[in-house]
Amino acid sequence: MASATKDETQANDGLAQEQPLPVRAYRIMLRARVIEDKLASLYRAGMIKGGVFLGRGQEALSTASTIFLRKGDIYGPCIRDQAGRMAFGDTMLDTLRTYFGSAQGPMRGRDGNIHRGVPKEGSYAMISHLGSMIAVVGGGLYARRLRGETGAVGITSIGDGGTSTGAFHEGVNFLAVEKLPVVIVVANNQYAYSTPNSRQFACADLLDRATGYGIAGHRADGTDIFSCLEVLERAVQAAREGGGPQMVLASLLRLVGHGEHDDASYVDPTLRKAPVGRDCIEVGAQQLTEGGFATADDIAAWTAEAQSEVEAALSIAQREKGPDPLHEGWQAISTSRLMDGYYNGGDE
């Protein structure tokens, strides 16, 4: 597996690009876990309005999904993609600003906490209607094609449950017909909310859906960061080189409920003890230490550093004000004037 160079990635997460790829990926995973643990704590303390949906157990797949993207590519995350967002440039501060409704955040305090993005930078805000992001990311790339722009790749994520929606099938068909360079990352986390796979789809293998639409399919172990990196690197490269849409199916287990309001009591306990129930953070730590990439002390130091960063960002986000309803211009957030104001650090 080749290591991504500085020019080949957009991991604007403050981590040194010179680090080996598995180390950089693991540190992003770790930072995502740390900030989401903090979000869960804040939610239970009644300090966050709206839902909190965690990617616990999905950090390896999410990180690998975007770590090979470049500036100019497009990312359409799903509900559990904190790690993927961070690998694509999202910061802890902007994450917390959005959860606390700060007017200084990327969504200006005007949207739900998981519906954040910076469209100008190719980071699309998540759409709750599952499957919809496939056509949106494809549309963004199709628009570029019409303008004569080439070389960009799109990534979008979806869960196994979302593959049963009409939007998914319409979107994949669109990508396939137009041969658009989009990688669809399917996290088979065994449940569509509380509905097990056995009651959700009848095909023997979700990758059969890639075959049905005439697109390439790849399989990864979602609990293994090395497997995820290898497979996603191959899929992104194939899409970028003209191979058309790629579908990556990764098996893992959602290690928490659908949201922090859900105790996940419906999950079959045998799954938690099966290989699919492994925690990718724990697996990754073992892989790094056994492979000579890091020591236990290194991992402890990275964890402490991430925790300090979260606390520092939280102290800022909590003090910032939300949008002023009397003076805020309520145009769409993608309006040039509003986005320019955000990027220039001003209020227009």
N, C-alpha and C positions, 0 to 999 in steps of 0.2 A: 504494500500500500504506500503510495507516494505521499509525502508530506506537502501540505498546501503552502505556497510561498506567500509573502506579504502582498503581492499584487493579485493573488488569486482569491483572496478572502476579504470579507468585510466584517471581521470580528472586532468591532470598535468597542471593546469591553474593558479597555485598560490593561489587558494582559499582554505580556511581551510576545510579539509575533515570532521571536527567535526560539521560543520554547517548542519542544517536540509536539506534534499535533495531538497525540493522546493526552499529554499533560494539559495543553491549552483547552481541549475539549472537556476534560474532567473538571477543570477549575470553573468553567462556565456552568457545568452541571451542578457543581457544589454551590456556586453563588445563587443559582436558581432555587435550589433546595432551601438554602438559608433564608432568602427573602420570602419564600412562600411559607416557611415555618413561622416567620414573623407575621405575615398576613393572617394566617390562621389564628395566631394568638390575639391579634388586634380584633379580628372578627368576633372571637369568643368573648372579648372584653366589651363588645358593643361599640367599638370605635370605628368600624367600617360599615358604611351603608351599602346595601345591595349584597349580592352573593359573592362568595369566594370559592373558586374552583381551582383545585391544585393539580399539578402535573406530577405528583409523587409517583415514581416508578416509570415515568415516561421521559425523564431528562436526557437519557442517552440518545434516544431516537430524535428528540426535538433538537438537541444541539447539533447532531450530525446532519440534520436536514438543511441547516443554513450556513454551516461553517465553511462550505465550499462556494458560497455565493460571492459575487463581486459587486462593487459599486455599479449601479445601473440595473441590477437584477430586481426581481419582484418577489415579495414574500407575503403570502396570505395565511396567517396563523389560524389555528383553531383554539378551542377553549383552554387546553392544557399546555400551551406552548410558551410558557415563560422562558424556558431555556433557549428555545429557538429564537425568540425575540431578542434575547441578550446576545446570542451569537451573531445576530444581524445588526446589532448596534444599540438596542434599547439599554437604558441605564437604570440603576437602582433608584436614582432620584426621580426620573420621569415616571417610573412604575409607581412609586409611592405618591407622587404628585397626582397621578390620575385616580388612585384609590381614595385620596383625601379631597378630590375635587379642586385642586389648586388651579388658579387661572394661569400659572406659570408653566403648567404641563403641556404636553403636545396636543391634547384635546381641549385645552383652555378651560377645563372644569365643566365641560358641556356634554359629556357622554358617560355611559356606564364604564365601570372600572376595567373591564376586559375588552372594551371596544375602543382600543387606542391604537394609534398608528401615526405615521408621518408619510402620507401619500407622495409628497414631493421627493422623498428618499426611497420610494419603492416599498415602503412598509405599510401595507394596507390594514385598515381597521377591520377587525373580525366582524363577520355577520353571523348573528345567532341562528338564522335559518340554515340548518346543516346541509352542506352540499353546494351552497350558493357561491362559496369562494372559488370553486373550480372555474366557473364561467367568468367570474370577475377577473381572476388572474389571467385566464386565457384571453379575455377581452383586452386587458392592458397590453399584452404582447401582440395581439392582432393589430391594435392601433399603432403600435410601433412599426409593425411590418408595413402598414399602409403609408407610414411616413418615410419608409426606406431605411429604417434603423434595424440593425441586425446585431447578433452576438449576445443578447440578453436571455436569461433563463428565469423561469418562474417556479416557485415551490409553493405548494399548498398542502395543508394537513387536514385529515378527517379521521374520525373513529370508525370502527366496524359498523356501528349503528347507522352512521350517516351514509354508508354505501347503499343503504336500502331506500334512500329518498329519491324522488323523481329528479330533483336538481342535480344530484350526483350523476345519474345516468345521462341526462341531457348535456351536462357539462363535459363529461368524458367523451361523449359522441362528438361534440363540437371540437374538442382538442384533437381527437383522432382524425376527423375529416380534414381539418386544416393543418394537421401535422405540426402543432405548436410545441415549442420547447418547454413543456411544463412537466415537473415531477410531482406526482400525487403521492403523498406519504400517508399510508393507511395504518393507523395504530389499532391493531386488533387486541383490545384490552379485555376481551371476553364478555363484556356487557354493554348493551345499549341502555344506559341508565341502569335499570334493574332487570332488564330482559336479557337472559343468557343467549349465547349464540345459537343454541339448539332451537330456540323459539323465534329466531330473528331472520335467518336465511337458510335455504335448503341446499345450496351448492356445496360440494365437498370442500372447496378451497376458494377463498375470496380472490386469489390470483386468476381464477378462471374468468373473472370479469374483465381482466386486462386482455386475455386471449379473445374473449368475445367481441371486444371493440377494436381488435387489431393493433394493440399497443404492447410495448415491451413490459415484462413483469420481472420483479426482483424480490428476493426474500431475505429478511434479516432477523437476527435474534435481538429483540428490542431491549433485552436485559443486559446486553453486551456492547459496550461502547466501541470496541474494536470491530465487531461485526457491523455495527451501524455505520461507522466511518467508512469502512471498506465498500459497503453496498451503496451508500449515498454518494460517495465520490464517483463510483462507476456510473450511477444513474444520471448525475448532474453532467458528467462529461459526455455521456451519450446524447443527452438532450442538447447540449451546447454545440455538439458536432453535427447536428442535423438528423439525429435519430428519432425525432418526433417525441410524443408523450411517453413518459416512463411511469410505471406504478411500482411503488415499493411497499410491500406488506411486511410488517414487523409484529411479532407476537410478544405480548407482555401482559401484565395484570395491573389494572388501576388499583393502587395500594391504599386508596382512601375512597370515601363515598363520592357520588357524583359531584357533590358540593359539600361544603362544611356543614350544611344543614342535614346531611344524609349520613346515617351511621353504617351503611353498607352491610347490614345484617343479612342481606339476601345472597351475599357472595359465598359460593361453595368453599368451605374451609380446606378441601383437598387441593384447590387451586393455589392457595397460599403456600402450601408445602411442596408444590410441583415446581419444576424448573422455570415455568412461565411466571411464577410468583416471586422470583428473585428480585431484590432491590438493586437496581443498576448502579446506585451510588456505592453500595457495599461491594458489589462485584468489581466495579471500576477501581476502587481502592486496592483490592487484592491484586488485580491485574497490574496496576502500576508498580506496586511494591515487588511483586514476583518478577516483573519484567525489568526491574532496575531503573524505572523511570522516576521513582520517588521513594521516600522513606515514610514511615508512620509519622515522624516528626514534621516532615514537609506537609503532609495532609492536615495535620492538626494546626499548623501555622496558617495554611490557606483558609481553613475553616474559621479561625479566629479573625483573620483579616477580613473575610466576607462579613462576619458578624459585626465588626467595627464599622464597616462601610454602610451596612444597613442602618445601624443606629445613628450614624452621622446624617444619612439621607433622611431618615425619619424625623430628626430634630428640625430639619429645614422644611420638609413638606408640611408638617403639622402647624407651623407658624404662618404659612402662606395663606392668603385669602382666596376665596372663590371668585367667580365672575360677578361683576356688579350688574344686576339686571337693568338698572336705569341707564347705563352707559355702554353696555355690551352691544356690538353689532351682531345680530343673530343670523347672519348669512351662513351658508354651508361652510364647514371648517376648511374645505379645500379651496375656498376663495383666495385668490393670490394675495390680496391685501392682508388677510388674517395670517396666512402662512408666512408671509414675508415678515410680519410683525413678530411672529414666534422665533423665526430664525435670526432676526436681527436683535433679539432680546428686548424688544420694545413693545409698547402697547398701541402701536400704530401712531 
